[in-house]
Amino acid sequence: MTSPRAALIADTAIALIAERGMRGLTHRAVDEAAGLPAGSTSNHARTRAALLQAALDRLAEIETADYPTGPEAAPDPRPPREVLTETVVTGLHAALTRGRTLTLARFELALEANRRPELRARYDTLAQRFRRTAAALLTAAGSADPDHHAALLMAWCDGVLFHTTAGSAQSRAPSPGHLREHVDRLLTALLGT
């Protein structure tokens, strides 16, 4: 985000999307919920499409903040498969507990992206960041087909997130131990023992 006000507007939009759904997201609602003067959100994001994109960009920024990549990422002394397992378990558990609002908003934005091609393009571009990270971790862990395995891993993660956030298991998030057991089984299926 470029400024604290832009972050506040996007964060408030995310919270409103999670709480009220897409129908509850208006420029006025963001102004009111954020405690901003009337018209502030319109000055930042003139159209609904711009407001949705700001929310989506902020969502991706928050969700990737804990996963540095590139030259700033410190080397991890643990075995690559352990790093992969812990990354998936930690990310899923955070998304299902303290990040539940973000997860709900992400599902709402994904559905909205199916009706808005400009949002779909942005959503897919941001999703590629996660896929590249997953493929890199899978490569390090010995995957023979990291792109395919990354797609399978992401689909499985999305299924767990949906099932636990909006599906029939929404009453209780799985524990890190439970998630680790399932991630280990999935990685054994993908990578072998």
WORA-V905825 format. One record per backbone hydrogen bond with DSSP energy under -1.0 kcal/mol. CO is the residue of the C=O (numbers start at 1). NH is the residue of the N-H. If there is no record, write none. Layout:
co = <CO | CO>
nh = <NH | NH>
This chain:
co = <3 | 4 | 5 | 6 | 7 | 8 | 9 | 10 | 11 | 12 | 13 | 14 | 15 | 16 | 17 | 22 | 26 | 27 | 28 | 29 | 30 | 31 | 37 | 39 | 40 | 41 | 47 | 48 | 49 | 50 | 51 | 52 | 53 | 54 | 55 | 56 | 57 | 58 | 59 | 60 | 64 | 70 | 79 | 80 | 81 | 82 | 83 | 84 | 85 | 86 | 87 | 88 | 89 | 90 | 91 | 92 | 94 | 97 | 99 | 100 | 101 | 102 | 103 | 104 | 105 | 106 | 107 | 108 | 109 | 112 | 116 | 117 | 118 | 119 | 120 | 121 | 122 | 123 | 124 | 127 | 128 | 129 | 130 | 131 | 132 | 133 | 134 | 135 | 136 | 137 | 138 | 139 | 145 | 146 | 147 | 148 | 149 | 150 | 151 | 152 | 153 | 154 | 155 | 156 | 157 | 158 | 159 | 160 | 161 | 162 | 162 | 163 | 167 | 169 | 175 | 176 | 177 | 178 | 179 | 180 | 181 | 182 | 183 | 184 | 185 | 186 | 187 | 188>
nh = <7 | 8 | 9 | 10 | 11 | 12 | 13 | 14 | 15 | 16 | 17 | 18 | 19 | 20 | 21 | 25 | 30 | 31 | 32 | 33 | 34 | 36 | 40 | 43 | 44 | 45 | 51 | 52 | 53 | 54 | 55 | 56 | 57 | 58 | 59 | 60 | 61 | 62 | 63 | 64 | 67 | 73 | 83 | 84 | 85 | 86 | 87 | 88 | 89 | 90 | 91 | 92 | 93 | 94 | 95 | 96 | 99 | 100 | 103 | 104 | 105 | 106 | 107 | 108 | 109 | 110 | 111 | 112 | 113 | 115 | 120 | 121 | 122 | 123 | 124 | 125 | 126 | 127 | 128 | 131 | 132 | 133 | 134 | 135 | 136 | 137 | 138 | 139 | 140 | 141 | 143 | 142 | 149 | 150 | 151 | 152 | 153 | 154 | 155 | 156 | 157 | 158 | 159 | 160 | 161 | 162 | 163 | 164 | 165 | 166 | 167 | 169 | 170 | 172 | 179 | 180 | 181 | 182 | 183 | 184 | 185 | 186 | 187 | 188 | 189 | 190 | 191 | 192>
